[in-house]
Amino acid sequence: MLDDLMEFRWIENPEKLGERLFTFDGTTIFNLFRDYPYKLTPEQKEIFDKKNPYWAEFFKDRIYEKK
């Protein structure tokens, strides 16, 4: 159901090594290391975690406060 509302995708930038950017709507761009999970809505976090279990586990110690 949530996948119908938002489509997660990575944004490729070959000129910036190590930068991991992603978007749900094609307009708002998030930086994985700076913004996850702090700037995501609960729905966005749920979609991200479902599609990216490695990164969800990697950042599991970050405290997420629902907006």
mmCIF file as Biopython writes it, N, C-alpha, C and O atoms, coordinates in Angstrom:
data_model
#
loop_
_atom_site.group_PDB
_atom_site.id
_atom_site.type_symbol
_atom_site.label_atom_id
_atom_site.label_alt_id
_atom_site.label_comp_id
_atom_site.label_asym_id
_atom_site.label_entity_id
_atom_site.label_seq_id
_atom_site.pdbx_PDB_ins_code
_atom_site.Cartn_x
_atom_site.Cartn_y
_atom_site.Cartn_z
_atom_site.occupancy
_atom_site.B_iso_or_equiv
_atom_site.auth_seq_id
_atom_site.auth_asym_id
_atom_site.pdbx_PDB_model_num
ATOM 1   N N  . MET A ? 1  ? 0.825  -1.190 0.000   1.0 0.0 1  A 1 
ATOM 2   C CA . MET A ? 1  ? 0.000  0.000  0.000   1.0 0.0 1  A 1 
ATOM 3   C C  . MET A ? 1  ? 0.871  1.257  0.000   1.0 0.0 1  A 1 
ATOM 4   O O  . MET A ? 1  ? 0.631  2.179  -0.780  1.0 0.0 1  A 1 
ATOM 5   N N  . LEU A ? 2  ? 1.871  1.297  0.862   1.0 0.0 2  A 1 
ATOM 6   C CA . LEU A ? 2  ? 2.735  2.474  0.911   1.0 0.0 2  A 1 
ATOM 7   C C  . LEU A ? 2  ? 3.519  2.648  -0.369  1.0 0.0 2  A 1 
ATOM 8   O O  . LEU A ? 2  ? 3.811  3.774  -0.771  1.0 0.0 2  A 1 
ATOM 9   N N  . ASP A ? 3  ? 3.868  1.535  -1.023  1.0 0.0 3  A 1 
ATOM 10  C CA . ASP A ? 3  ? 4.619  1.622  -2.270  1.0 0.0 3  A 1 
ATOM 11  C C  . ASP A ? 3  ? 3.828  2.333  -3.356  1.0 0.0 3  A 1 
ATOM 12  O O  . ASP A ? 3  ? 4.414  2.915  -4.269  1.0 0.0 3  A 1 
ATOM 13  N N  . ASP A ? 4  ? 2.501  2.294  -3.268  1.0 0.0 4  A 1 
ATOM 14  C CA . ASP A ? 4  ? 1.668  2.974  -4.252  1.0 0.0 4  A 1 
ATOM 15  C C  . ASP A ? 4  ? 1.738  4.488  -4.086  1.0 0.0 4  A 1 
ATOM 16  O O  . ASP A ? 4  ? 1.543  5.221  -5.055  1.0 0.0 4  A 1 
ATOM 17  N N  . LEU A ? 5  ? 2.009  4.965  -2.883  1.0 0.0 5  A 1 
ATOM 18  C CA . LEU A ? 5  ? 2.028  6.397  -2.610  1.0 0.0 5  A 1 
ATOM 19  C C  . LEU A ? 5  ? 3.372  7.030  -2.919  1.0 0.0 5  A 1 
ATOM 20  O O  . LEU A ? 5  ? 3.427  8.175  -3.366  1.0 0.0 5  A 1 
ATOM 21  N N  . MET A ? 6  ? 4.448  6.307  -2.690  1.0 0.0 6  A 1 
ATOM 22  C CA . MET A ? 6  ? 5.787  6.850  -2.870  1.0 0.0 6  A 1 
ATOM 23  C C  . MET A ? 6  ? 6.676  5.807  -3.529  1.0 0.0 6  A 1 
ATOM 24  O O  . MET A ? 6  ? 6.578  4.615  -3.237  1.0 0.0 6  A 1 
ATOM 25  N N  . GLU A ? 7  ? 7.527  6.263  -4.403  1.0 0.0 7  A 1 
ATOM 26  C CA . GLU A ? 7  ? 8.461  5.364  -5.059  1.0 0.0 7  A 1 
ATOM 27  C C  . GLU A ? 7  ? 9.880  5.731  -4.639  1.0 0.0 7  A 1 
ATOM 28  O O  . GLU A ? 7  ? 10.361 6.824  -4.938  1.0 0.0 7  A 1 
ATOM 29  N N  . PHE A ? 8  ? 10.536 4.824  -3.956  1.0 0.0 8  A 1 
ATOM 30  C CA . PHE A ? 8  ? 11.905 5.050  -3.524  1.0 0.0 8  A 1 
ATOM 31  C C  . PHE A ? 8  ? 12.857 4.825  -4.694  1.0 0.0 8  A 1 
ATOM 32  O O  . PHE A ? 8  ? 12.679 3.893  -5.477  1.0 0.0 8  A 1 
ATOM 33  N N  . ARG A ? 9  ? 13.864 5.680  -4.806  1.0 0.0 9  A 1 
ATOM 34  C CA . ARG A ? 9  ? 14.934 5.418  -5.770  1.0 0.0 9  A 1 
ATOM 35  C C  . ARG A ? 9  ? 16.202 6.144  -5.349  1.0 0.0 9  A 1 
ATOM 36  O O  . ARG A ? 9  ? 16.162 7.230  -4.772  1.0 0.0 9  A 1 
ATOM 37  N N  . TRP A ? 10 ? 17.323 5.514  -5.653  1.0 0.0 10 A 1 
ATOM 38  C CA . TRP A ? 10 ? 18.628 6.119  -5.423  1.0 0.0 10 A 1 
ATOM 39  C C  . TRP A ? 10 ? 18.904 7.120  -6.533  1.0 0.0 10 A 1 
ATOM 40  O O  . TRP A ? 10 ? 18.445 6.944  -7.661  1.0 0.0 10 A 1 
ATOM 41  N N  . ILE A ? 11 ? 19.649 8.162  -6.219  1.0 0.0 11 A 1 
ATOM 42  C CA . ILE A ? 11 ? 20.065 9.154  -7.207  1.0 0.0 11 A 1 
ATOM 43  C C  . ILE A ? 11 ? 21.558 8.983  -7.426  1.0 0.0 11 A 1 
ATOM 44  O O  . ILE A ? 11 ? 22.352 9.104  -6.494  1.0 0.0 11 A 1 
ATOM 45  N N  . GLU A ? 12 ? 21.926 8.704  -8.649  1.0 0.0 12 A 1 
ATOM 46  C CA . GLU A ? 12 ? 23.326 8.477  -8.997  1.0 0.0 12 A 1 
ATOM 47  C C  . GLU A ? 12 ? 24.029 9.801  -9.298  1.0 0.0 12 A 1 
ATOM 48  O O  . GLU A ? 12 ? 23.499 10.643 -10.023 1.0 0.0 12 A 1 
ATOM 49  N N  . ASN A ? 13 ? 25.211 9.974  -8.741  1.0 0.0 13 A 1 
ATOM 50  C CA . ASN A ? 13 ? 26.036 11.141 -9.038  1.0 0.0 13 A 1 
ATOM 51  C C  . ASN A ? 13 ? 27.481 10.650 -9.138  1.0 0.0 13 A 1 
ATOM 52  O O  . ASN A ? 13 ? 28.198 10.611 -8.137  1.0 0.0 13 A 1 
ATOM 53  N N  . PRO A ? 14 ? 27.904 10.279 -10.339 1.0 0.0 14 A 1 
ATOM 54  C CA . PRO A ? 14 ? 29.245 9.698  -10.489 1.0 0.0 14 A 1 
ATOM 55  C C  . PRO A ? 14 ? 30.388 10.659 -10.167 1.0 0.0 14 A 1 
ATOM 56  O O  . PRO A ? 14 ? 31.531 10.228 -10.016 1.0 0.0 14 A 1 
ATOM 57  N N  . GLU A ? 15 ? 30.096 11.943 -10.061 1.0 0.0 15 A 1 
ATOM 58  C CA . GLU A ? 15 ? 31.143 12.921 -9.759  1.0 0.0 15 A 1 
ATOM 59  C C  . GLU A ? 15 ? 31.431 13.049 -8.263  1.0 0.0 15 A 1 
ATOM 60  O O  . GLU A ? 15 ? 32.435 13.645 -7.874  1.0 0.0 15 A 1 
ATOM 61  N N  . LYS A ? 16 ? 30.562 12.497 -7.434  1.0 0.0 16 A 1 
ATOM 62  C CA . LYS A ? 16 ? 30.744 12.568 -5.975  1.0 0.0 16 A 1 
ATOM 63  C C  . LYS A ? 16 ? 30.897 11.154 -5.427  1.0 0.0 16 A 1 
ATOM 64  O O  . LYS A ? 16 ? 29.915 10.422 -5.297  1.0 0.0 16 A 1 
ATOM 65  N N  . LEU A ? 17 ? 32.108 10.780 -5.112  1.0 0.0 17 A 1 
ATOM 66  C CA . LEU A ? 17 ? 32.391 9.456  -4.585  1.0 0.0 17 A 1 
ATOM 67  C C  . LEU A ? 17 ? 31.886 9.334  -3.143  1.0 0.0 17 A 1 
ATOM 68  O O  . LEU A ? 17 ? 32.182 10.193 -2.312  1.0 0.0 17 A 1 
ATOM 69  N N  . GLY A ? 18 ? 31.145 8.301  -2.849  1.0 0.0 18 A 1 
ATOM 70  C CA . GLY A ? 18 ? 30.687 8.041  -1.490  1.0 0.0 18 A 1 
ATOM 71  C C  . GLY A ? 18 ? 29.416 8.768  -1.090  1.0 0.0 18 A 1 
ATOM 72  O O  . GLY A ? 18 ? 28.914 8.558  0.014   1.0 0.0 18 A 1 
ATOM 73  N N  . GLU A ? 19 ? 28.889 9.605  -1.946  1.0 0.0 19 A 1 
ATOM 74  C CA . GLU A ? 19 ? 27.650 10.310 -1.630  1.0 0.0 19 A 1 
ATOM 75  C C  . GLU A ? 19 ? 26.470 9.409  -1.987  1.0 0.0 19 A 1 
ATOM 76  O O  . GLU A ? 19 ? 26.387 8.896  -3.102  1.0 0.0 19 A 1 
ATOM 77  N N  . ARG A ? 20 ? 25.573 9.224  -1.045  1.0 0.0 20 A 1 
ATOM 78  C CA . ARG A ? 20 ? 24.402 8.371  -1.264  1.0 0.0 20 A 1 
ATOM 79  C C  . ARG A ? 20 ? 23.150 9.219  -1.119  1.0 0.0 20 A 1 
ATOM 80  O O  . ARG A ? 20 ? 22.739 9.545  -0.005  1.0 0.0 20 A 1 
ATOM 81  N N  . LEU A ? 21 ? 22.547 9.574  -2.243  1.0 0.0 21 A 1 
ATOM 82  C CA . LEU A ? 21 ? 21.342 10.384 -2.256  1.0 0.0 21 A 1 
ATOM 83  C C  . LEU A ? 21 ? 20.159 9.531  -2.682  1.0 0.0 21 A 1 
ATOM 84  O O  . LEU A ? 21 ? 20.302 8.598  -3.472  1.0 0.0 21 A 1 
ATOM 85  N N  . PHE A ? 22 ? 18.979 9.864  -2.143  1.0 0.0 22 A 1 
ATOM 86  C CA . PHE A ? 22 ? 17.775 9.131  -2.530  1.0 0.0 22 A 1 
ATOM 87  C C  . PHE A ? 22 ? 16.574 10.058 -2.476  1.0 0.0 22 A 1 
ATOM 88  O O  . PHE A ? 22 ? 16.622 11.132 -1.876  1.0 0.0 22 A 1 
ATOM 89  N N  . THR A ? 23 ? 15.493 9.623  -3.116  1.0 0.0 23 A 1 
ATOM 90  C CA . THR A ? 23 ? 14.264 10.410 -3.159  1.0 0.0 23 A 1 
ATOM 91  C C  . THR A ? 23 ? 13.067 9.472  -3.164  1.0 0.0 23 A 1 
ATOM 92  O O  . THR A ? 23 ? 13.178 8.295  -3.508  1.0 0.0 23 A 1 
ATOM 93  N N  . PHE A ? 24 ? 11.935 10.011 -2.781  1.0 0.0 24 A 1 
ATOM 94  C CA . PHE A ? 24 ? 10.674 9.271  -2.848  1.0 0.0 24 A 1 
ATOM 95  C C  . PHE A ? 24 ? 9.752  9.871  -3.900  1.0 0.0 24 A 1 
ATOM 96  O O  . PHE A ? 24 ? 8.951  9.164  -4.511  1.0 0.0 24 A 1 
ATOM 97  N N  . ASP A ? 25 ? 9.869  11.172 -4.106  1.0 0.0 25 A 1 
ATOM 98  C CA . ASP A ? 25 ? 8.955  11.871 -5.010  1.0 0.0 25 A 1 
ATOM 99  C C  . ASP A ? 25 ? 9.650  12.522 -6.199  1.0 0.0 25 A 1 
ATOM 100 O O  . ASP A ? 25 ? 8.988  13.108 -7.055  1.0 0.0 25 A 1 
ATOM 101 N N  . GLY A ? 26 ? 10.967 12.429 -6.263  1.0 0.0 26 A 1 
ATOM 102 C CA . GLY A ? 26 ? 11.701 13.041 -7.348  1.0 0.0 26 A 1 
ATOM 103 C C  . GLY A ? 26 ? 11.983 14.515 -7.139  1.0 0.0 26 A 1 
ATOM 104 O O  . GLY A ? 26 ? 12.679 15.133 -7.945  1.0 0.0 26 A 1 
ATOM 105 N N  . THR A ? 27 ? 11.456 15.085 -6.077  1.0 0.0 27 A 1 
ATOM 106 C CA . THR A ? 27 ? 11.636 16.506 -5.777  1.0 0.0 27 A 1 
ATOM 107 C C  . THR A ? 27 ? 12.527 16.707 -4.561  1.0 0.0 27 A 1 
ATOM 108 O O  . THR A ? 27 ? 13.530 17.418 -4.623  1.0 0.0 27 A 1 
ATOM 109 N N  . THR A ? 28 ? 12.155 16.079 -3.464  1.0 0.0 28 A 1 
ATOM 110 C CA . THR A ? 28 ? 12.929 16.171 -2.227  1.0 0.0 28 A 1 
ATOM 111 C C  . THR A ? 28 ? 14.040 15.133 -2.263  1.0 0.0 28 A 1 
ATOM 112 O O  . THR A ? 28 ? 13.790 13.942 -2.446  1.0 0.0 28 A 1 
ATOM 113 N N  . ILE A ? 29 ? 15.265 15.599 -2.088  1.0 0.0 29 A 1 
ATOM 114 C CA . ILE A ? 29 ? 16.423 14.704 -2.132  1.0 0.0 29 A 1 
ATOM 115 C C  . ILE A ? 29 ? 17.018 14.600 -0.734  1.0 0.0 29 A 1 
ATOM 116 O O  . ILE A ? 29 ? 17.271 15.611 -0.079  1.0 0.0 29 A 1 
ATOM 117 N N  . PHE A ? 30 ? 17.236 13.375 -0.288  1.0 0.0 30 A 1 
ATOM 118 C CA . PHE A ? 30 ? 17.806 13.102 1.018   1.0 0.0 30 A 1 
ATOM 119 C C  . PHE A ? 30 ? 19.230 12.582 0.854   1.0 0.0 30 A 1 
ATOM 120 O O  . PHE A ? 30 ? 19.543 11.884 -0.111  1.0 0.0 30 A 1 
ATOM 121 N N  . ASN A ? 31 ? 20.079 12.929 1.805   1.0 0.0 31 A 1 
ATOM 122 C CA . ASN A ? 31 ? 21.436 12.400 1.889   1.0 0.0 31 A 1 
ATOM 123 C C  . ASN A ? 31 ? 21.405 11.292 2.941   1.0 0.0 31 A 1 
ATOM 124 O O  . ASN A ? 31 ? 21.037 11.534 4.090   1.0 0.0 31 A 1 
ATOM 125 N N  . LEU A ? 32 ? 21.783 10.103 2.556   1.0 0.0 32 A 1 
ATOM 126 C CA . LEU A ? 32 ? 21.702 8.953  3.460   1.0 0.0 32 A 1 
ATOM 127 C C  . LEU A ? 32 ? 22.397 9.207  4.786   1.0 0.0 32 A 1 
ATOM 128 O O  . LEU A ? 32 ? 21.819 8.960  5.844   1.0 0.0 32 A 1 
ATOM 129 N N  . PHE A ? 33 ? 23.622 9.695  4.743   1.0 0.0 33 A 1 
ATOM 130 C CA . PHE A ? 33 ? 24.413 9.821  5.969   1.0 0.0 33 A 1 
ATOM 131 C C  . PHE A ? 33 ? 23.999 11.006 6.829   1.0 0.0 33 A 1 
ATOM 132 O O  . PHE A ? 33 ? 24.183 10.973 8.046   1.0 0.0 33 A 1 
ATOM 133 N N  . ARG A ? 34 ? 23.456 12.028 6.236   1.0 0.0 34 A 1 
ATOM 134 C CA . ARG A ? 34 ? 23.046 13.214 6.985   1.0 0.0 34 A 1 
ATOM 135 C C  . ARG A ? 34 ? 21.586 13.139 7.427   1.0 0.0 34 A 1 
ATOM 136 O O  . ARG A ? 34 ? 21.266 13.525 8.552   1.0 0.0 34 A 1 
ATOM 137 N N  . ASP A ? 35 ? 20.705 12.656 6.572   1.0 0.0 35 A 1 
ATOM 138 C CA . ASP A ? 35 ? 19.268 12.783 6.798   1.0 0.0 35 A 1 
ATOM 139 C C  . ASP A ? 35 ? 18.562 11.555 7.356   1.0 0.0 35 A 1 
ATOM 140 O O  . ASP A ? 35 ? 17.495 11.685 7.955   1.0 0.0 35 A 1 
ATOM 141 N N  . TYR A ? 36 ? 19.133 10.363 7.174   1.0 0.0 36 A 1 
ATOM 142 C CA . TYR A ? 36 ? 18.460 9.155  7.646   1.0 0.0 36 A 1 
ATOM 143 C C  . TYR A ? 36 ? 18.700 8.939  9.127   1.0 0.0 36 A 1 
ATOM 144 O O  . TYR A ? 36 ? 19.848 9.011  9.567   1.0 0.0 36 A 1 
ATOM 145 N N  . PRO A ? 37 ? 17.683 8.683  9.904   1.0 0.0 37 A 1 
ATOM 146 C CA . PRO A ? 37 ? 16.254 8.678  9.632   1.0 0.0 37 A 1 
ATOM 147 C C  . PRO A ? 37 ? 15.580 9.993  9.996   1.0 0.0 37 A 1 
ATOM 148 O O  . PRO A ? 37 ? 14.359 10.117 9.894   1.0 0.0 37 A 1 
ATOM 149 N N  . TYR A ? 38 ? 16.361 10.965 10.417  1.0 0.0 38 A 1 
ATOM 150 C CA . TYR A ? 38 ? 15.832 12.172 11.052  1.0 0.0 38 A 1 
ATOM 151 C C  . TYR A ? 38 ? 14.857 12.982 10.208  1.0 0.0 38 A 1 
ATOM 152 O O  . TYR A ? 38 ? 13.893 13.525 10.748  1.0 0.0 38 A 1 
ATOM 153 N N  . LYS A ? 39 ? 15.073 13.078 8.922   1.0 0.0 39 A 1 
ATOM 154 C CA . LYS A ? 39 ? 14.235 13.934 8.077   1.0 0.0 39 A 1 
ATOM 155 C C  . LYS A ? 39 ? 13.147 13.169 7.325   1.0 0.0 39 A 1 
ATOM 156 O O  . LYS A ? 39 ? 12.427 13.752 6.513   1.0 0.0 39 A 1 
ATOM 157 N N  . LEU A ? 40 ? 13.024 11.877 7.588   1.0 0.0 40 A 1 
ATOM 158 C CA . LEU A ? 40 ? 12.018 11.070 6.910   1.0 0.0 40 A 1 
ATOM 159 C C  . LEU A ? 40 ? 10.726 11.026 7.718   1.0 0.0 40 A 1 
ATOM 160 O O  . LEU A ? 40 ? 10.743 11.071 8.948   1.0 0.0 40 A 1 
ATOM 161 N N  . THR A ? 41 ? 9.606  10.938 7.003   1.0 0.0 41 A 1 
ATOM 162 C CA . THR A ? 41 ? 8.321  10.716 7.664   1.0 0.0 41 A 1 
ATOM 163 C C  . THR A ? 41 ? 8.271  9.241  8.074   1.0 0.0 41 A 1 
ATOM 164 O O  . THR A ? 41 ? 9.075  8.444  7.590   1.0 0.0 41 A 1 
ATOM 165 N N  . PRO A ? 42 ? 7.355  8.871  8.944   1.0 0.0 42 A 1 
ATOM 166 C CA . PRO A ? 42 ? 7.244  7.449  9.301   1.0 0.0 42 A 1 
ATOM 167 C C  . PRO A ? 42 ? 7.014  6.547  8.074   1.0 0.0 42 A 1 
ATOM 168 O O  . PRO A ? 42 ? 7.561  5.447  7.997   1.0 0.0 42 A 1 
ATOM 169 N N  . GLU A ? 43 ? 6.213  7.015  7.133   1.0 0.0 43 A 1 
ATOM 170 C CA . GLU A ? 43 ? 5.950  6.237  5.926   1.0 0.0 43 A 1 
ATOM 171 C C  . GLU A ? 43 ? 7.211  6.090  5.078   1.0 0.0 43 A 1 
ATOM 172 O O  . GLU A ? 43 ? 7.506  5.008  4.572   1.0 0.0 43 A 1 
ATOM 173 N N  . GLN A ? 44 ? 7.947  7.184  4.929   1.0 0.0 44 A 1 
ATOM 174 C CA . GLN A ? 44 ? 9.184  7.130  4.160   1.0 0.0 44 A 1 
ATOM 175 C C  . GLN A ? 44 ? 10.187 6.193  4.818   1.0 0.0 44 A 1 
ATOM 176 O O  . GLN A ? 44 ? 10.848 5.415  4.131   1.0 0.0 44 A 1 
ATOM 177 N N  . LYS A ? 45 ? 10.307 6.257  6.132   1.0 0.0 45 A 1 
ATOM 178 C CA . LYS A ? 45 ? 11.240 5.381  6.843   1.0 0.0 45 A 1 
ATOM 179 C C  . LYS A ? 45 ? 10.856 3.915  6.657   1.0 0.0 45 A 1 
ATOM 180 O O  . LYS A ? 45 ? 11.718 3.059  6.459   1.0 0.0 45 A 1 
ATOM 181 N N  . GLU A ? 46 ? 9.569  3.639  6.723   1.0 0.0 46 A 1 
ATOM 182 C CA . GLU A ? 46 ? 9.108  2.260  6.549   1.0 0.0 46 A 1 
ATOM 183 C C  . GLU A ? 46 ? 9.452  1.744  5.151   1.0 0.0 46 A 1 
ATOM 184 O O  . GLU A ? 46 ? 9.925  0.617  5.006   1.0 0.0 46 A 1 
ATOM 185 N N  . ILE A ? 47 ? 9.217  2.557  4.129   1.0 0.0 47 A 1 
ATOM 186 C CA . ILE A ? 47 ? 9.546  2.166  2.755   1.0 0.0 47 A 1 
ATOM 187 C C  . ILE A ? 47 ? 11.048 1.991  2.604   1.0 0.0 47 A 1 
ATOM 188 O O  . ILE A ? 47 ? 11.503 0.996  2.038   1.0 0.0 47 A 1 
ATOM 189 N N  . PHE A ? 48 ? 11.826 2.951  3.106   1.0 0.0 48 A 1 
ATOM 190 C CA . PHE A ? 48 ? 13.282 2.867  3.005   1.0 0.0 48 A 1 
ATOM 191 C C  . PHE A ? 48 ? 13.791 1.593  3.657   1.0 0.0 48 A 1 
ATOM 192 O O  . PHE A ? 48 ? 14.568 0.853  3.055   1.0 0.0 48 A 1 
ATOM 193 N N  . ASP A ? 49 ? 13.356 1.335  4.885   1.0 0.0 49 A 1 
ATOM 194 C CA . ASP A ? 49 ? 13.823 0.157  5.622   1.0 0.0 49 A 1 
ATOM 195 C C  . ASP A ? 49 ? 13.461 -1.145 4.912   1.0 0.0 49 A 1 
ATOM 196 O O  . ASP A ? 49 ? 14.242 -2.096 4.910   1.0 0.0 49 A 1 
ATOM 197 N N  . LYS A ? 50 ? 12.280 -1.181 4.315   1.0 0.0 50 A 1 
ATOM 198 C CA . LYS A ? 50 ? 11.833 -2.379 3.603   1.0 0.0 50 A 1 
ATOM 199 C C  . LYS A ? 50 ? 12.690 -2.627 2.360   1.0 0.0 50 A 1 
ATOM 200 O O  . LYS A ? 50 ? 13.040 -3.770 2.063   1.0 0.0 50 A 1 
ATOM 201 N N  . LYS A ? 51 ? 13.023 -1.571 1.645   1.0 0.0 51 A 1 
ATOM 202 C CA . LYS A ? 51 ? 13.778 -1.718 0.399   1.0 0.0 51 A 1 
ATOM 203 C C  . LYS A ? 51 ? 15.295 -1.745 0.616   1.0 0.0 51 A 1 
ATOM 204 O O  . LYS A ? 51 ? 16.042 -2.139 -0.279  1.0 0.0 51 A 1 
ATOM 205 N N  . ASN A ? 52 ? 15.746 -1.330 1.796   1.0 0.0 52 A 1 
ATOM 206 C CA . ASN A ? 52 ? 17.181 -1.244 2.077   1.0 0.0 52 A 1 
ATOM 207 C C  . ASN A ? 52 ? 17.514 -1.817 3.451   1.0 0.0 52 A 1 
ATOM 208 O O  . ASN A ? 52 ? 17.948 -1.079 4.336   1.0 0.0 52 A 1 
ATOM 209 N N  . PRO A ? 53 ? 17.318 -3.117 3.644   1.0 0.0 53 A 1 
ATOM 210 C CA . PRO A ? 53 ? 17.549 -3.700 4.970   1.0 0.0 53 A 1 
ATOM 211 C C  . PRO A ? 53 ? 18.996 -3.547 5.456   1.0 0.0 53 A 1 
ATOM 212 O O  . PRO A ? 53 ? 19.234 -3.458 6.660   1.0 0.0 53 A 1 
ATOM 213 N N  . TYR A ? 54 ? 19.947 -3.515 4.544   1.0 0.0 54 A 1 
ATOM 214 C CA . TYR A ? 54 ? 21.343 -3.343 4.956   1.0 0.0 54 A 1 
ATOM 215 C C  . TYR A ? 54 ? 21.516 -1.999 5.666   1.0 0.0 54 A 1 
ATOM 216 O O  . TYR A ? 54 ? 22.081 -1.936 6.758   1.0 0.0 54 A 1 
ATOM 217 N N  . TRP A ? 55 ? 21.023 -0.919 5.035   1.0 0.0 55 A 1 
ATOM 218 C CA . TRP A ? 55 ? 21.197 0.410  5.629   1.0 0.0 55 A 1 
ATOM 219 C C  . TRP A ? 55 ? 20.344 0.570  6.888   1.0 0.0 55 A 1 
ATOM 220 O O  . TRP A ? 55 ? 20.761 1.257  7.821   1.0 0.0 55 A 1 
ATOM 221 N N  . ALA A ? 56 ? 19.183 -0.036 6.937   1.0 0.0 56 A 1 
ATOM 222 C CA . ALA A ? 56 ? 18.356 0.020  8.148   1.0 0.0 56 A 1 
ATOM 223 C C  . ALA A ? 56 ? 19.109 -0.601 9.325   1.0 0.0 56 A 1 
ATOM 224 O O  . ALA A ? 56 ? 19.100 -0.064 10.433  1.0 0.0 56 A 1 
ATOM 225 N N  . GLU A ? 57 ? 19.757 -1.729 9.073   1.0 0.0 57 A 1 
ATOM 226 C CA . GLU A ? 57 ? 20.553 -2.388 10.120  1.0 0.0 57 A 1 
ATOM 227 C C  . GLU A ? 57 ? 21.791 -1.550 10.464  1.0 0.0 57 A 1 
ATOM 228 O O  . GLU A ? 57 ? 22.145 -1.420 11.636  1.0 0.0 57 A 1 
ATOM 229 N N  . PHE A ? 58 ? 22.439 -0.990 9.461   1.0 0.0 58 A 1 
ATOM 230 C CA . PHE A ? 58 ? 23.640 -0.187 9.659   1.0 0.0 58 A 1 
ATOM 231 C C  . PHE A ? 58 ? 23.372 1.008  10.579  1.0 0.0 58 A 1 
ATOM 232 O O  . PHE A ? 58 ? 24.200 1.342  11.426  1.0 0.0 58 A 1 
ATOM 233 N N  . PHE A ? 59 ? 22.219 1.645  10.411  1.0 0.0 59 A 1 
ATOM 234 C CA . PHE A ? 59 ? 21.877 2.843  11.186  1.0 0.0 59 A 1 
ATOM 235 C C  . PHE A ? 59 ? 20.905 2.568  12.335  1.0 0.0 59 A 1 
ATOM 236 O O  . PHE A ? 59 ? 20.279 3.498  12.842  1.0 0.0 59 A 1 
ATOM 237 N N  . LYS A ? 60 ? 20.771 1.319  12.748  1.0 0.0 60 A 1 
ATOM 238 C CA . LYS A ? 60 ? 19.770 0.970  13.764  1.0 0.0 60 A 1 
ATOM 239 C C  . LYS A ? 60 ? 19.965 1.694  15.097  1.0 0.0 60 A 1 
ATOM 240 O O  . LYS A ? 60 ? 19.014 1.815  15.869  1.0 0.0 60 A 1 
ATOM 241 N N  . ASP A ? 61 ? 21.175 2.178  15.382  1.0 0.0 61 A 1 
ATOM 242 C CA . ASP A ? 61 ? 21.406 2.866  16.652  1.0 0.0 61 A 1 
ATOM 243 C C  . ASP A ? 61 ? 20.992 4.344  16.615  1.0 0.0 61 A 1 
ATOM 244 O O  . ASP A ? 61 ? 20.998 5.013  17.648  1.0 0.0 61 A 1 
ATOM 245 N N  . ARG A ? 62 ? 20.639 4.847  15.446  1.0 0.0 62 A 1 
ATOM 246 C CA . ARG A ? 62 ? 20.163 6.235  15.360  1.0 0.0 62 A 1 
ATOM 247 C C  . ARG A ? 62 ? 18.736 6.310  15.887  1.0 0.0 62 A 1 
ATOM 248 O O  . ARG A ? 62 ? 17.892 5.479  15.550  1.0 0.0 62 A 1 
ATOM 249 N N  . ILE A ? 63 ? 18.481 7.296  16.704  1.0 0.0 63 A 1 
ATOM 250 C CA . ILE A ? 63 ? 17.176 7.432  17.327  1.0 0.0 63 A 1 
ATOM 251 C C  . ILE A ? 63 ? 16.235 8.181  16.373  1.0 0.0 63 A 1 
ATOM 252 O O  . ILE A ? 63 ? 16.528 9.282  15.906  1.0 0.0 63 A 1 
ATOM 253 N N  . TYR A ? 64 ? 15.100 7.539  16.106  1.0 0.0 64 A 1 
ATOM 254 C CA . TYR A ? 64 ? 14.108 8.113  15.205  1.0 0.0 64 A 1 
ATOM 255 C C  . TYR A ? 64 ? 12.927 8.612  16.009  1.0 0.0 64 A 1 
ATOM 256 O O  . TYR A ? 64 ? 12.334 7.862  16.784  1.0 0.0 64 A 1 
ATOM 257 N N  . GLU A ? 65 ? 12.588 9.868  15.830  1.0 0.0 65 A 1 
ATOM 258 C CA . GLU A ? 65 ? 11.405 10.434 16.478  1.0 0.0 65 A 1 
ATOM 259 C C  . GLU A ? 65 ? 10.362 10.692 15.411  1.0 0.0 65 A 1 
ATOM 260 O O  . GLU A ? 65 ? 10.607 11.436 14.462  1.0 0.0 65 A 1 
ATOM 261 N N  . LYS A ? 66 ? 9.197  10.077 15.566  1.0 0.0 66 A 1 
ATOM 262 C CA . LYS A ? 66 ? 8.132  10.245 14.579  1.0 0.0 66 A 1 
ATOM 263 C C  . LYS A ? 66 ? 7.696  11.704 14.529  1.0 0.0 66 A 1 
ATOM 264 O O  . LYS A ? 66 ? 7.578  12.378 15.552  1.0 0.0 66 A 1 
ATOM 265 N N  . LYS A ? 67 ? 7.462  12.164 13.314  1.0 0.0 67 A 1 
ATOM 266 C CA . LYS A ? 67 ? 7.023  13.557 13.122  1.0 0.0 67 A 1 
ATOM 267 C C  . LYS A ? 67 ? 5.525  13.672 13.220  1.0 0.0 67 A 1 
ATOM 268 O O  . LYS A ? 67 ? 4.980  14.767 13.085  1.0 0.0 67 A 1 
#
